[in-house]
């Protein structure tokens, strides 16, 4: 695998649903084609944005198979595989057919709130079992525990199978500590659309994006401009999208981006319980903002 595979914009794909709550595979095709044809660098299936916790095991396999079928090898594919049961996660990895899958994205164990030693041991156990590279995922707002910069760096040098970290702590000091001391080839990937530009300025490699579902051309271009040190042009796109990003998350994700995709006639505005669709007020504001952006 080339080191540059995680440079640029990956999109955390939504899982579209029909009004009867079933997976809308036709709309999933639309989403995948939309992001590929608009220039993103890689795909991420079964992440948080894909509403993975409410998908059955069988449905998760169907989503992976469908994304692979539509992708046809055009872009690298990362698949989310998280959990708070280390052994169960290893068993799942060992039972997975990785044909067409280039890496896995795995969040720090949720709910259990392990110590930093526990987090380190968990990831090292997974790294020894995975036949493909691993992107660590730090999202303490959802997992209940933070992966410190020190633990991230210890993992980065402890095993070559760690390709990088998706950092969504929102702590820019922590981000800079990782950027300062990370080994060459270990990717610092933004997990927060609004912080992608400043993270790249510290040494980040790009983003795994939510807004990239709706605005892949604009957001991936912003990332490329920033990586090319064309900061004035990158800032212009960043600020043109900033309020949309805020509205996408104001009532929870992926409800916001599902609404945006509905406004763009790409998929239905449907989420599965316990999530709910966004309010009419936010939907109206999103509509206004989206119509002001050149598609």
C-alpha positions, 0 to 999 in steps of 0.5 A: 500500500502506498503511503499517500493512500490516506492523503486527501479526502476520505468520505464517511459514507452515509447508509441511505434508508427507505421510508420503510426503514430498509437500506436504499441500495439504489441511493447508496449507489448514488452517494458512492458515484457522487463522491467518486465522480467529484474527486475524493481520494478514498471511501470509508464505509460503516463509520459513525456516519453510516449509522453502523450501530443500527445495522445488523451484521448481515446488513453490514456485509451487504453494505460492504459488498454493495460499496465494493461493487459500485466502487469497482476498485476505483478508490481505496476502501476503508471499512469501520470495525469497532467495538468494546470487546477486544476478542470479539473484534479480533474474531471478526477481523479473522473471519472477514474477507478483505478482498477489496478492502484496503484498511480498517478504521477502528474507534477506541473502545466505547462505554468501558472507558479503559485506561491508556494502558488498556487502549494501547493493549486493545489496539496492539492486539488488533494490529497483530490480527489485521491483514490490512493497515489500521486507522486508529479513531479517537472520538471521545465525545462518542466513546467516553475516553480520549486517546492521549497524544502519548498513547497515539505516538506509542502505538505509531512507533509500536507497530508498522500496521498503524497507518494513522489516526482519525483525530476527532477530539477537537483538542488542537494542542493534542493534535499538534503534539501528535503532528510534532512527534509522529513517525514518517508515514503515520497519517494525522487525519482530521475527524472534524470537518470544521477543523480540517484546515487548521489541522492540515496547517499543523501537519495533517494529511487530510480528513475523513469527512461528513460534508464530503457526502454532500459537497465532495468536489468543494471540500476535497478541493479545499483539502488539496489546496491546503496540502499544496500550501495555497492557503488563501484559496483553501480558506475561501472554500473553508469559509464558504462551507463553514456555516453549512458544516455547523448546520449539519451537526447542530442536531446530530450527525448523520441526520444533518448530512442526510437532510443535505443529501435529500435537498440535493436529491441524492437520497431520502431524509431518513435515519433509524431510531434512536436518531431522528431527522432534523427540525423543519427550522434547521432543514429550511436553513440548510436549504437556503445555504445549500442553494447558495453554493455552486454545485 
